[in-house]
Amino acid sequence: MRKYLLIGVSAFVLGAGTMAYVSPIAQATIPSQKAKTYKLLELFGDVLATVEDQYVTEVDDKKLIEAALDGMLTSLDPHSGYLSPDSFEDMQDTTRGEYGGLGIEVTSEEGVVKVISPMDGTPAARAGVQAGDYITAVNGQSVLGLTVNEAVKQMRGPAGETVAITIAREKSDPIELKLVREVIKPKAAIARMEGDYGYVRLPGFNEKSTDALAASIKDLQAKNPQMKGLVFDLRNNPGGLLDQARGVADLFLEGGEVVSQRGRNPRDIQRLNATPGDILNGLPMVVLINQGSASAAEIVAGALQDRHRAELVGITSFGKGSVQTVIPLRGGADGALKLTTARYFTPSGRSIQKTGIEPDLEVAQTKDQAQDIANRVWFSEASFKNALNADEGKTRKGAHVPAEAPPAGFDEKKDDFQLSRALAVLKAGSVEAVPKLPKPQPKIAEVTAKAAAVGGKPPVEKK
C-alpha cells in the first residue's frame, strides 16, 4: 500500500536480468535512450566490481548498493530517497505515532544533518534543540557525510539509553547535549482555554491527528459552551501524512477544495475536497505559523487562508510544496522508495514551493528573531541547492523588518507574543481591525540599510 508523505541490489539485478533475456530481435528495437541506460548499468557493475577487488579494505556490497540507490534519489531533490528495510520500518513507526528516539525532525543539507524542528514534549525539545541547528556528531562519532537515514538510526534505539549529540549553532560554540531516549509518542493535539477563546496545538500529522484534533475541540466546546473562537497552532509542525492534512482542514471547511496535486503531466491533477460540516459552526479562527511549519501544516494553513476561513499570524512558513509517495519494494522486504511524485497547490492555485505561506499579520516571536529576520535569510526549502523550483518568477521574501515584534517590557520568557497577537486579532474581529503595534527597529537592520545604500550587501545565513 502506498502512502503519501509531505515528509538495491534487487533493482540492479532486475536490470541485469532483464538484459539477459532480451532477444537479438528485441534488442534491435530498443530505443537509443534505453540502450544508454543499460550501458550505464553495465558501468555501475564495472565500478562495483573494481571497488570490491581493489578498495583498501573489504566492502559490504549491500551497503554500497543501498548508498548508491539513496544517492541517485537524493540527487533528484532533498525529499526523495531510498529506505532500507530497517528505515522503512522506522518510518512506519513514525507515521503510526510511536518509536524510541529523541524527538527531532531532521533533513540533510550538503551532507550535514539539519534540524527542521524539535517535537513538543520530547527530550530534544526539553534540552533546547532549535530549528536550524546542525547535528555534527552522535555519541562522539561524526555524522558528517552520512545520509539522514543513517544519522537517524544512530539517534534511535531502546528507551532509557543516553545519547550524546553535538550541535553546531550560528553565533555559538559547539554544544554537546546528553539526552535520554524515550518512547516518542507525539501528542496528537494539545488543547486549553485562553480566556474566552480556545487554543489547540497540533505538533504533527500522523495517523491519529484528525481524530485527536476533533476530540480535543469537542471537549473544549463541551466544557466551554460560550467559547468565542479558536487559535489553531501549527508552529514547528513539520508535516506528515497528506490524508491527515486533508482531514484536519476538512474539520473547519464547509466542503470545497483543500489542496490539489499535480504530477509530471500538467493535465494529471488530483483534487482533495472537504465535506460539509464545520466543527466550529463558523466561529472565528486564527492559525499560528512559523519557519518550522512545513508540508502538511502548510497545506492546512494555505487552505484555510485561501478559503477565507482563518487568518494567519506569525512568520513565513518553511516552503515545502511537494508530495512524496512511499513505494514499498517487494512488500517492504527490500525497503522502499520515497519519491517526489507531485507538487501541491492551495485552493487558489498557488504553489508555495520555496516561497512558503506568508501570514496575514507578520509577528516575530522575540526581539532576537525580529533582528534575525531583518538581517539574514532563514533556513527553509529554498536553502537546498537541489530543491524543486518555485513557480516561475516567484522568490522567497528576503531579509526584511517584520511588521511586529515584542515591545519593550514584554516578558519573552514567560509569555507567548505570537499567541497574544493571535488572541488580539480574534478579539478585534480581523487582522485589518486589530490595533497595530509600532514596527520594530532592529539595530543591525539599520546598519544593513546603510550598507545597501552605499552598494554593500546585507549579511546572509552561512550554509
C-alpha positions as CSV (number, residue, x, y, z in Angstrom):
1,M,0.0,0.0,0.0
2,R,1.4,3.4,-1.0
3,K,1.4,6.2,1.5
4,Y,1.7,9.9,0.5
5,L,4.0,11.9,2.7
6,L,4.7,15.5,2.9
7,I,8.0,14.1,5.0
8,G,19.0,-2.1,-4.3
9,V,20.7,-4.9,-5.2
10,S,17.4,-6.2,-6.3
11,A,16.9,-3.3,-8.6
12,F,20.3,-3.7,-10.2
13,V,19.9,-7.5,-10.6
14,L,16.5,-7.0,-12.1
15,G,18.0,-4.6,-14.7
16,A,20.8,-7.1,-15.5
17,G,18.3,-10.0,-15.6
18,T,16.1,-8.1,-17.9
19,M,19.0,-7.5,-20.3
20,A,19.9,-11.2,-20.2
21,Y,16.5,-12.3,-21.5
22,V,16.2,-9.7,-24.3
23,S,16.4,-11.4,-27.7
24,P,18.5,-10.1,-30.5
25,I,15.4,-9.0,-32.4
26,A,14.1,-7.2,-29.4
27,Q,17.4,-5.6,-28.8
28,A,17.3,-4.0,-32.3
29,T,14.1,-2.2,-31.3
30,I,15.3,-0.9,-28.0
31,P,15.3,2.9,-28.2
32,S,18.7,4.5,-28.1
33,Q,18.0,6.1,-24.7
34,K,17.2,2.7,-23.2
35,A,20.4,1.3,-24.7
36,K,22.3,4.1,-23.0
37,T,20.7,3.3,-19.7
38,Y,21.7,-0.4,-20.0
39,K,25.2,0.8,-20.9
40,L,25.3,2.9,-17.7
41,L,24.1,-0.1,-15.6
42,E,26.9,-2.1,-17.0
43,L,29.3,0.8,-16.0
44,F,27.8,0.6,-12.5
45,G,28.6,-3.1,-12.4
46,D,32.1,-2.5,-13.5
47,V,32.7,0.2,-10.8
48,L,31.2,-2.1,-8.1
49,A,33.5,-5.0,-9.2
50,T,36.5,-2.7,-9.2
51,V,35.7,-1.4,-5.7
52,E,35.2,-5.0,-4.4
53,D,38.6,-6.0,-5.9
54,Q,40.8,-3.0,-5.2
55,Y,39.4,-0.9,-2.3
56,V,41.8,-0.7,0.6
57,T,39.6,-2.7,3.0
58,E,36.8,-5.3,2.4
59,V,33.5,-3.7,1.5
60,D,29.9,-4.7,2.1
61,D,28.1,-5.0,-1.3
62,K,24.7,-4.4,0.2
63,K,25.7,-1.2,1.9
64,L,27.4,0.1,-1.2
65,I,24.4,-0.5,-3.4
66,E,21.9,0.9,-0.9
67,A,24.1,4.0,-0.7
68,A,24.2,4.2,-4.5
69,L,20.4,4.0,-4.6
70,D,20.0,6.6,-2.0
71,G,22.5,8.9,-3.7
72,M,20.6,8.5,-7.0
73,L,17.3,9.5,-5.4
74,T,18.6,12.3,-3.2
75,S,20.2,13.9,-6.2
76,L,16.7,14.5,-7.6
77,D,15.6,16.6,-4.6
78,P,16.1,16.7,-0.9
79,H,13.0,14.7,0.0
80,S,13.4,11.7,-2.3
81,G,15.5,8.8,-1.1
82,Y,15.9,5.0,-0.6
83,L,14.7,3.5,2.6
84,S,16.4,0.3,3.7
85,P,14.1,-2.4,5.2
86,D,15.0,-1.1,8.7
87,S,14.5,2.6,7.7
88,F,11.2,1.7,6.1
89,E,10.1,0.1,9.4
90,D,11.2,3.1,11.3
91,M,9.2,5.4,9.0
92,Q,6.1,3.3,9.6
93,D,6.6,3.6,13.3
94,T,6.8,7.3,13.0
95,T,3.6,7.7,11.0
96,R,1.8,5.4,13.5
97,G,3.0,7.8,16.2
98,E,5.3,5.8,18.4
99,Y,9.0,4.9,18.4
100,G,12.1,5.1,20.6
101,G,14.2,8.2,20.0
102,L,15.0,11.9,20.8
103,G,12.1,13.7,19.1
104,I,13.8,15.6,16.3
105,E,12.6,16.2,12.8
106,V,15.7,16.4,10.6
107,T,16.8,16.8,7.0
108,S,20.1,16.8,5.1
109,E,21.9,19.9,3.7
110,E,25.1,19.2,1.7
111,G,25.9,16.1,3.8
112,V,25.1,17.7,7.1
113,V,22.1,16.8,9.3
114,K,20.0,19.8,10.0
115,V,17.1,20.2,12.4
116,I,13.7,21.2,10.9
117,S,12.1,21.3,14.4
118,P,12.1,19.5,17.7
119,M,8.8,17.8,18.7
120,D,6.8,19.1,21.6
121,G,7.4,17.3,25.0
122,T,10.4,15.3,23.8
123,P,14.0,15.0,25.1
124,A,15.2,17.2,22.2
125,A,12.6,20.0,23.0
126,R,13.4,19.9,26.7
127,A,17.1,20.1,26.0
128,G,16.7,23.3,23.9
129,V,17.4,21.9,20.4
130,Q,16.3,24.5,17.9
131,A,15.2,24.6,14.3
132,G,18.2,25.3,12.1
133,D,20.7,23.5,14.4
134,Y,23.3,21.3,12.7
135,I,23.9,17.8,14.3
136,T,27.6,17.1,13.7
137,A,28.2,14.0,15.9
138,V,26.3,11.3,17.8
139,N,28.0,9.7,20.8
140,G,31.3,11.2,19.7
141,Q,31.1,9.8,16.2
142,S,30.9,12.3,13.3
143,V,27.7,12.1,11.2
144,L,29.0,14.4,8.6
145,G,28.5,12.9,5.2
146,L,26.0,10.3,6.4
147,T,22.6,10.1,4.9
148,V,19.6,11.2,7.0
149,N,18.5,7.6,7.5
150,E,22.0,6.6,8.7
151,A,22.1,9.5,11.2
152,V,18.6,8.9,12.4
153,K,19.4,5.3,13.0
154,Q,22.2,6.3,15.4
155,M,19.8,8.5,17.4
156,R,17.0,6.0,17.7
157,G,17.1,2.9,19.8
158,P,15.9,1.4,23.1
159,A,14.2,3.9,25.5
160,G,16.3,4.7,28.6
161,E,19.7,4.9,26.9
162,T,21.7,8.1,27.0
163,V,22.7,9.6,23.6
164,A,25.2,12.5,23.3
165,I,24.7,14.8,20.3
166,T,27.0,17.6,19.2
167,I,25.3,20.6,17.8
168,A,26.7,23.5,15.7
169,R,24.6,26.6,16.0
170,E,25.2,30.0,14.4
171,K,26.9,32.5,16.7
172,S,27.7,29.8,19.2
173,D,30.5,27.4,20.1
174,P,29.7,23.6,19.5
175,I,27.2,22.4,22.1
176,E,27.1,18.8,23.4
177,L,23.8,17.7,24.8
178,K,23.2,14.4,26.6
179,L,19.7,13.2,26.1
180,V,17.9,10.1,27.3
181,R,15.9,8.2,24.7
182,E,12.2,7.9,25.3
183,V,9.3,6.2,23.6
184,I,8.3,9.1,21.4
185,K,4.5,9.4,21.3
186,P,4.0,12.8,19.7
187,K,1.0,14.4,21.3
188,A,-1.7,14.3,18.7
189,A,-3.3,17.5,20.0
190,I,-2.9,19.9,22.9
191,A,-5.9,22.0,24.0
192,R,-6.8,24.6,26.6
193,M,-8.7,27.8,27.0
194,E,-7.2,31.3,26.7
195,G,-9.8,33.4,28.4
196,D,-12.9,33.2,26.2
197,Y,-11.0,31.6,23.3
198,G,-10.0,28.0,22.7
199,Y,-6.4,27.1,21.9
200,V,-5.4,23.9,20.1
201,R,-1.8,22.9,19.1
202,L,-1.1,20.1,16.5
203,P,2.5,19.0,16.7
204,G,2.4,16.8,13.6
205,F,0.3,14.8,11.1
206,N,0.4,11.1,12.0
207,E,-2.4,8.5,11.5
208,K,-4.2,9.8,14.7
209,S,-4.1,13.5,14.1
210,T,-7.5,14.3,12.6
211,D,-9.4,12.2,15.2
212,A,-7.4,13.5,18.1
213,L,-7.9,17.1,17.0
214,A,-11.6,16.7,16.6
215,A,-11.9,15.1,20.0
216,S,-9.9,17.9,21.6
217,I,-12.1,20.6,20.0
218,K,-15.3,18.9,21.0
219,D,-14.0,18.6,24.6
220,L,-13.3,22.3,24.7
221,Q,-16.7,23.1,23.3
222,A,-18.5,20.8,25.8
223,K,-16.7,22.3,28.8
224,N,-16.9,25.9,27.4
225,P,-20.1,26.3,25.5
226,Q,-19.6,30.1,25.3
227,M,-16.2,29.7,23.5
228,K,-15.9,32.7,21.1
229,G,-13.2,31.5,18.7
230,L,-10.1,29.3,18.3
231,V,-6.4,29.8,17.9
232,F,-5.0,26.8,15.9
233,D,-1.3,26.5,16.5
234,L,0.8,24.9,13.7
235,R,4.1,26.3,14.6
236,N,7.1,23.9,14.4
237,N,4.8,21.3,12.8
238,P,7.0,19.5,10.3
239,G,4.1,17.9,8.5
240,G,3.3,14.2,7.8
241,L,0.6,12.4,6.0
242,L,-1.3,14.0,3.2
243,D,-4.6,12.4,4.0
244,Q,-4.4,13.8,7.6
245,A,-3.8,17.3,6.2
246,R,-7.0,16.9,4.2
247,G,-8.8,15.5,7.2
248,V,-7.7,18.3,9.5
249,A,-8.7,21.1,7.0
250,D,-12.0,19.3,6.5
251,L,-12.9,19.8,10.1
252,F,-13.2,23.6,9.6
253,L,-14.4,23.9,6.0
254,E,-17.9,23.6,4.6
255,G,-16.9,21.5,1.6
256,G,-14.8,22.7,-1.4
257,E,-11.2,22.2,-2.3
258,V,-8.5,21.7,0.3
259,V,-5.5,21.0,-2.0
260,S,-4.6,19.8,-5.5
261,Q,-1.7,17.6,-6.6
262,R,-0.1,18.0,-10.0
263,G,2.3,15.4,-11.3
264,R,4.7,15.4,-14.3
265,N,1.8,15.7,-16.7
266,P,0.1,19.1,-16.2
267,R,-3.2,17.6,-17.0
268,D,-2.8,15.0,-14.3
269,I,-4.5,16.9,-11.4
270,Q,-5.9,15.3,-8.3
271,R,-8.1,17.4,-6.1
272,L,-8.8,16.7,-2.5
273,N,-12.0,18.2,-1.2
274,A,-13.6,18.8,2.2
275,T,-17.0,17.5,3.1
276,P,-19.9,19.7,4.5
277,G,-19.7,20.4,8.2
278,D,-17.6,22.9,10.2
279,I,-16.8,21.6,13.7
280,L,-16.7,25.3,15.0
281,N,-20.0,26.2,13.4
282,G,-18.4,29.4,11.9
283,L,-16.6,30.6,15.0
284,P,-13.6,32.8,14.0
285,M,-10.2,31.2,13.7
286,V,-6.6,32.4,13.7
287,V,-3.8,30.0,12.6
288,L,-0.3,30.4,14.0
289,I,2.6,29.5,11.7
290,N,6.4,30.0,11.7
291,Q,9.5,28.8,9.8
292,G,9.1,25.3,11.3
293,S,5.6,24.9,9.8
294,A,6.1,22.6,6.8
295,S,4.5,20.4,4.3
296,A,1.1,19.1,5.6
297,A,1.0,22.1,8.0
298,E,1.4,24.4,5.1
299,I,-1.4,22.6,3.2
300,V,-3.8,23.2,6.1
301,A,-2.7,26.8,6.6
302,G,-2.9,27.6,2.9
303,A,-6.3,26.1,2.5
304,L,-7.8,27.9,5.5
305,Q,-6.2,31.2,4.3
306,D,-7.3,30.8,0.7
307,R,-10.8,29.8,1.6
308,H,-11.1,32.8,4.0
309,R,-11.8,30.5,6.9
310,A,-9.0,31.8,9.0
311,E,-6.3,34.5,9.2
312,L,-2.7,33.6,9.7
313,V,-0.4,35.2,12.3
314,G,3.4,34.5,12.8
315,I,6.2,34.4,10.2
316,T,6.6,32.8,6.8
317,S,6.5,29.0,6.7
318,F,9.1,26.6,5.5
319,G,8.1,26.3,1.9
320,K,7.9,22.6,1.1
321,G,5.4,22.3,-1.7
322,S,5.9,18.7,-2.9
323,V,4.3,15.4,-2.1
324,Q,6.3,12.2,-1.6
325,T,5.0,8.7,-2.4
326,V,6.4,5.8,-0.3
327,I,6.6,2.8,-2.7
328,P,7.4,-0.5,-0.9
329,L,9.7,-2.8,-2.8
330,R,8.7,-6.5,-2.6
331,G,6.2,-5.6,0.1
332,G,8.9,-3.8,2.1
333,A,11.3,-6.8,2.2
334,D,13.7,-4.8,0.1
335,G,12.8,-1.5,1.7
336,A,11.0,1.3,-0.1
337,L,11.4,4.3,-2.4
338,K,10.4,7.7,-1.0
339,L,9.8,9.5,-4.3
340,T,8.6,13.0,-5.0
341,T,5.7,12.4,-7.4
342,A,3.7,15.7,-7.3
343,R,3.6,19.3,-6.3
344,Y,0.7,20.5,-4.3
345,F,-1.3,23.7,-4.8
346,T,-3.5,25.6,-2.5
347,P,-7.2,26.2,-3.4
348,S,-6.4,29.4,-5.2
349,G,-3.9,27.6,-7.4
350,R,-0.7,28.9,-5.8
351,S,2.4,26.7,-5.2
352,I,4.3,27.6,-2.0
353,Q,7.4,25.6,-3.1
354,K,10.4,27.5,-1.7
355,T,8.3,30.7,-1.1
356,G,6.3,29.4,1.9
357,I,3.0,30.7,3.2
358,E,3.1,34.3,4.2
359,P,1.0,35.3,7.3
360,D,-1.7,37.9,7.2
361,L,0.0,39.6,10.2
362,E,3.7,39.1,10.4
363,V,4.8,38.8,14.0
364,A,8.2,37.9,15.3
365,Q,8.2,35.8,18.5
366,T,11.1,37.6,20.1
367,K,13.2,40.7,19.6
368,D,16.2,38.5,18.6
369,Q,14.0,36.8,16.0
370,A,13.0,40.1,14.6
371,Q,16.6,41.1,14.3
372,D,17.4,37.8,12.6
373,I,14.6,38.2,10.0
374,A,15.9,41.7,9.3
375,N,19.4,40.6,8.6
376,R,19.6,37.1,7.1
377,V,17.8,34.6,5.0
378,W,16.4,31.9,7.3
379,F,16.8,28.2,6.7
380,S,14.0,27.0,4.5
381,E,13.2,24.8,1.5
382,A,14.9,27.5,-0.6
383,S,18.1,26.8,1.2
384,F,18.5,23.4,-0.6
385,K,20.5,23.6,-3.8
386,N,18.5,20.8,-5.5
387,A,15.1,21.8,-4.2
388,L,12.3,21.8,-6.9
389,N,12.0,25.2,-8.5
390,A,9.3,27.6,-7.3
391,D,6.6,28.9,-9.7
392,E,8.2,31.0,-12.5
393,G,9.0,34.5,-11.3
394,K,8.4,33.8,-7.6
395,T,11.0,34.1,-4.9
396,R,11.0,33.8,-1.2
397,K,10.9,37.1,0.6
398,G,14.4,38.1,1.6
399,A,15.8,39.8,4.7
400,H,13.3,42.5,5.9
401,V,12.0,44.1,9.1
402,P,8.9,42.2,10.3
403,A,5.7,44.1,10.9
404,E,5.6,43.4,14.7
405,A,7.9,42.2,17.5
406,P,7.6,42.2,21.3
407,P,7.6,45.8,22.6
408,A,9.8,46.9,25.5
409,G,8.7,45.4,28.8
410,F,7.2,42.3,27.3
411,D,8.4,39.2,29.1
412,E,9.5,36.9,26.3
413,K,10.4,34.0,28.7
414,K,7.1,33.9,30.4
415,D,4.6,34.9,27.7
416,D,4.0,33.9,24.1
417,F,3.9,37.1,22.0
418,Q,2.6,35.5,18.7
419,L,-0.2,33.9,20.7
420,S,-1.1,37.2,22.4
421,R,-1.3,38.8,18.9
422,A,-3.5,36.0,17.6
423,L,-5.9,36.5,20.5
424,A,-5.9,40.2,19.8
425,V,-6.9,39.5,16.2
426,L,-9.8,37.3,17.4
427,K,-11.0,40.0,19.9
428,A,-10.8,42.7,17.2
429,G,-12.5,40.6,14.6
430,S,-9.8,40.6,11.9
431,V,-6.2,41.5,11.2
432,E,-7.4,44.7,9.5
433,A,-9.3,45.8,12.6
434,V,-6.7,44.9,15.3
435,P,-4.7,47.9,16.5
436,K,-1.1,47.6,15.1
437,L,2.0,47.9,17.2
438,P,4.9,50.2,16.2
439,K,7.2,48.5,13.7
440,P,10.3,47.1,15.3
441,Q,13.7,48.8,14.6
442,P,16.4,46.1,14.9
443,K,19.8,47.8,15.4
444,I,21.6,45.6,12.9
445,A,18.9,46.3,10.3
446,E,19.9,50.0,10.4
447,V,23.5,49.1,9.6
448,T,22.2,46.8,6.8
449,A,20.1,49.5,5.3
450,K,23.1,51.9,5.3
451,A,25.3,49.3,3.7
452,A,22.8,48.7,1.0
453,A,22.5,52.4,0.3
454,V,26.2,52.6,-0.5
455,G,26.2,49.4,-2.6
456,G,27.1,47.0,0.1
457,K,25.4,43.6,0.6
458,P,23.5,42.6,3.7
459,P,24.8,39.5,5.5
460,V,23.1,36.2,4.7
461,E,22.9,32.9,6.6
462,K,26.1,30.9,6.1
463,K,25.4,27.4,4.7
